[in-house]
Amino acid sequence: MPGYLLHVGATVICSHGGQAQATVPNPRVRVGGQPIVTQGAPYTVAGCPFSTPGGPMPCVTANWVTAAVRVRASGQPVLLQDSQAITTPNGVPLNVLVTQVRVRGA
């Protein structure tokens, strides 16, 4: 399914509200002046408030399990607004709230 490409300025959060950020954006391809993000690099999650009765258990990283099928940058599939990611250690998804709305991929 086509979707807008993710870039480093996109607002991405874990299901608990922690802010997720790309660790290794692609420096060669830019949209809106910002580097895009590919599937290969994980995201880091900061500020996740999730806690269990045993103590805090925040989301720390996230790996993308789906990405564009037809569009690649530097040999890696690009991430789209509807791409899916799973966090570690909690296994909840990331949610893309805001991204650029000019460049689409499939």
Secondary structure as the mmCIF struct_conf table of DSSP 4:
data_model
#
loop_
_struct_conf.conf_type_id
_struct_conf.id
_struct_conf.beg_label_comp_id
_struct_conf.beg_label_asym_id
_struct_conf.beg_label_seq_id
_struct_conf.end_label_comp_id
_struct_conf.end_label_asym_id
_struct_conf.end_label_seq_id
STRN STRN1 GLY A 3 TYR A 4
STRN STRN2 LEU A 5 LEU A 5
HELX_LH_PP_P HELX_LH_PP_P1 LEU A 6 LEU A 6
STRN STRN3 HIS A 7 HIS A 7
TURN_TY1_P TURN_TY1_P1 VAL A 8 GLY A 9
STRN STRN4 THR A 11 CYS A 14
TURN_TY1_P TURN_TY1_P2 SER A 15 HIS A 16
BEND BEND1 GLY A 17 GLY A 17
STRN STRN5 GLN A 19 ALA A 22
BEND BEND2 THR A 23 VAL A 24
STRN STRN6 ASN A 26 VAL A 31
TURN_TY1_P TURN_TY1_P3 GLY A 32 GLY A 33
STRN STRN7 GLN A 34 ILE A 36
STRN STRN8 THR A 38 THR A 38
TURN_TY1_P TURN_TY1_P4 GLN A 39 GLY A 40
BEND BEND3 ALA A 41 ALA A 41
HELX_LH_PP_P HELX_LH_PP_P2 PRO A 42 PRO A 42
STRN STRN9 TYR A 43 ALA A 46
STRN STRN10 SER A 51 THR A 52
TURN_TY1_P TURN_TY1_P5 PRO A 53 GLY A 54
STRN STRN11 GLY A 55 PRO A 56
STRN STRN12 THR A 61 TRP A 64
BEND BEND4 VAL A 69 ARG A 70
STRN STRN13 ARG A 72 ALA A 73
TURN_TY1_P TURN_TY1_P6 SER A 74 GLY A 75
STRN STRN14 GLN A 76 PRO A 77
STRN STRN15 VAL A 78 VAL A 78
HELX_LH_PP_P HELX_LH_PP_P3 LEU A 79 LEU A 79
STRN STRN16 LEU A 80 LEU A 80
TURN_TY1_P TURN_TY1_P7 GLN A 81 ASP A 82
STRN STRN17 ALA A 85 THR A 88
TURN_TY1_P TURN_TY1_P8 PRO A 89 ASN A 90
HELX_LH_PP_P HELX_LH_PP_P4 VAL A 92 VAL A 92
STRN STRN18 PRO A 93 PRO A 93
STRN STRN19 LEU A 94 VAL A 98
BEND BEND5 VAL A 101 ARG A 102
STRN STRN20 ARG A 104 GLY A 105
#
